């Protein structure tokens, strides 16, 4: 096999195993959360870390000299795979954190973790997965890809690389946008806290809660307590404006299926060094917004059904 054929084959394996890894992540998340979520950093169905890991593992195993024509033992594959994939996970997690200032996955709650990027529990799983892939699945996939003509594989690689390049660009912009979004939410929350403090001073008790910020009915109940108070109209207008700005920003993220919303759902363990509290609050708020929307749809459906029933009786 010449260098051109080797390069084409390598790109093919990268995309194939990146797709398989993405599928494993989606299935794992579906079993754990009972919801289908794109668990990759990219928009498309691929997790590059799995592609790099398997390509590196396949070549590492094949490049190790053996005294005969036999293959490496499962034990050797286990340790090679565990070391290689753990190193890739460590470097990948560290690089993403340094670039975006966000920890996309976090093993801090696991024993003997290293910086939250890697932990022995998952390293053992990577080792076991490496044995399964090298000893069972890769030989089957290799035989299945052999009949594919070289030109077909070359064209496929080129098309996938172009799509991949666009996806990387879009996803990078989304990750940068997420940091900007969190900063904007943080600023809005700070302004709302100032206004809430004014409200507390006037009423003598805390009036603004997370529910009141998102639920119009609860907000109006809180504002009703201002009746008859000094500067009530001015304070009511300020509270309403601050709450409206925050709601609009949170709602925008809930409808951003490529950017903030997708990334927040894809990485439930995501942590932000600078906007940690804001990130946690935003997650909770988006869940609450979805619940409010679901309740509104249910109420509307019930009202429509009752109206139809009245029409029939009439």
N, C-alpha and C positions, 0 to 999 in steps of 0.2 A: 504494500500500500504506500503510494507516494505522499508527499506532504499536502498536496491539494486535497486528495481523497481523505486524508487523516483530518484535515481542518473541517471539511464538510461533515464528516461523520461526528466530529467533536461537537459542532454546533447543533447537529441533529439530536445528540444525546442530551445536550444542555436543555434544549426546549422540551424534549420528551420527559425528562426527569423533573424539570421545573413544573411541568403541568401535573405530573403524578403527585409531586409534593404538595402542590396547591390543592389537589383533590383530597389528599389525606387530611390536610388542615381543615378543609370545609366539612368533611365527614366528622372529624373529631369535634369541631365546634357544634355541629348539628346534634350530635349525641349528647354533648354537655349542656347546651343551651336550648335545644329543641327549636332552633331557628337556622335558616340557611343564610350564611354570611360569607362574603368574599374576604378571606383571611389574609390576603396578600397585600404587600405595600403597593404593588402596581394595580392598575384598574383591570387588566386582563387576567385570564386564568393561568397565572404562572407565579411561582415563588423562586426567584433566581438563586436563593441560598441553597435550595435542594439541587438545582441544576449544577451549580459549581461544586457542591459536595459530592455528587455522584460521579461527575466527570473526573474530579480529582481522585476519587476512590478507585474508579475503574483503571485509570492509568497508573496509580500507585501500586495496585495489586499486580498489574501486568509487567511493571518495570522491575519488580523485585526478582533477582536471579535465583533460580532453583537448581538443585543438583541433578534433577531429572526433569522429565516432561510433565510431571504432576502439577497439581494446583496447590495454592496456599491452603492451609488448614482453616477451619472455621474460627478457631481461637485466634489465629494470626489476623484474619480479616476483621474479627471483632475489635481487636485492639487498634489496628490501623484505622478502621472506620471511626471508632470512638475518638481517637486523637485528632483525626483530620476534621471531622464534622464539628467537634467541639471548638477547634481552633477557628474554623470559619464562622461559627456562631459568635464567638468572642470578638473577633475582628469586625464582623458585620455589625453587631450590636453597638460596639464602641464607636465605629465610624459613623453610623446613623445618629448616634447621640451627639457626637462632636459637630456634625453638619447641621442638624435640625434642633439641637438642644432638647430633644424629647427621647425618653426611653421607651422604645416601641414594645419591648417585652421586658418583664422584670421577674427575676427569680429570687428576690430578696427575702421572700418568706420561706424559701427552701433552705434546708440545712447545708452548710459547707459551700454556699454559693460564692462566686467570685465577682464582686461588684454588681451582682444582680444580672450579669450578662449570661453566665453559664452556671450549671450546678451538676453534681455527680449523678443525680437521679435521671436527668434527661440525657446526660452523656452515656449512661448505660443503655438507655433506649436507642440512642443513635448507633451504638455498637451492635445491638441486636438487629436493628433495621438494616445495617450494613451487611450483616451475614445473610439475611433473607434476600436482599437485593442482589448481592454478588453470587450467591450459591443457587438461588432459585429463579428470581425474576429476570435478571439481566441476561442469562443464557437464552431464556425464552424470547425476550424482546429482541435480542441480537439475531436470533434465527428468523424472527418475523420481519426484520428490516432488511435482511440480506437480499431478498428478491427485488427490492426497490432500485430502479435504475439510477445511476449516478446523477444524470441530468435532472431527473425528477427531484432527487434529494437536494441538489444544488439550488434549484428554483424555489423549493419549499423553504430552504434556509434563508435565502435572500428576502423572500416575502415576510417571513417571521422576524428577521432582523430589523426590517423597516418598521413593522408594526411595533416591535419591542422598543425601538429608539423613540418613536412617538409616545409610547406609553410611559417610558422613563421620564420624558420631558413633561408630560401632563401630570404624572404622579409627583414629580419633584416640585412642580408649581403648587400642587395641592398641599404638600407637606409644608412648604414655605407659607402658603396661605393659612394653614391651620395655626401656625405660630402668630401670624398677624391677627387672626380671628380671636385667639385667646387673649392677646394683648388688648384688643378692642373691648372684649367682654369684661376684662379685668378693670378697665377704665370706667365702663358703664356701671359696674358693681360698686366701684369706689364712690362715684357720684351719687348713686342711690343710697349708699350708706350715710352720706352727709345729709341727704334729704330725710332719711329715716330717723336720724338723730334729732333733726329739727322737730319732726312729728312726735317723737318720744318726749321731747322737752315740753311741747305744748300740751300733750295728753297726759303726761306723767306716767306713761306705761309704753312698753314696746308694742307698736302697732303693725309694723311691716314684717311679714313672714314670707318664706319662699312660696307658699301656697297663694298668699295675697298678691304676690307679684305676677303670678301666672294665671290666676283664676279671677275673671272680671267681677263675679258676684262677691267674692271675698274681699276684693280690693274696694269695691263700693261700700261694703259694710264697714271696713276700716276707715274710709274717708268720711262716712256718715257721722263718726264720732267728733268730727271737726265742727259740726254745726254750732254756731254761736260763739266760736272761739275767735280770738283776735288774729287778724291776717289769715282767716280760714280760706278765702278765695285764692289768695296768692300761694299758699302752701298746697292747696288742692291741685292747682295748676302745675306746680313744680313736681309734685309726686306723680301726677298723671303723665307728664312729659317724660320723666325719668323711667317710669315703668314701661311706657310705650316703646321707648328706645331699646330697652333691654329685651322686651318681648320680640320686637322686630328682628333684632340681631340673632336671638335664639331660634326664631322661626326660620330665618334664612339658612341657618346651618342644618335644620331638620329637613330642608328641601334640597340641600346640596349633596346630591347622590354621588358625585365624583370626588368632592373635596372633603370638608370637615366631617360630614355625617358618615361617609364611607370609612374614613380612617378611624374614627372613634369606635365604630362597630367592629372593624377588622381587628383592632388591637385593644381588647378590653382591659389588658394589664398596662396600657400606656401610662407613663408618668411624665410630667413636665417639671423640670427643675425650678423654673421661674414662676410658672403659673399653676402650681399643683392644686391649690384650693379652688382656683377658677375652673380648672379642668374637671375636678370632681363635681363641682356645682353645676357645670354645664351638662355633664352626663345626666345627673339627676333631673335637671330641668327639662332636658330633651325627652326623657322617659315620661315625665309628668305631662308634657305637651302632647305626647302620643296618647296618653291615657285620657286627657281632656278631649282630644279629637275623637277618640273611639266612643267616649260617652256621649259626645254631641251627635255623632252619627247614629248611635243607638236610640237616643232621644228623638231624633228626627224620624227614624224609621218607625218608632212606636207611634209618634204623632200622625204619621202618614197612614199607618194601619188603622188607627182609631178613626181618622177622618173617612177612610173608605168604608169602614163598618157603619158609621153614622149615615153615610150616603145610601148604603144598601137598605138600612132600616127605614130611611125616609121614603 
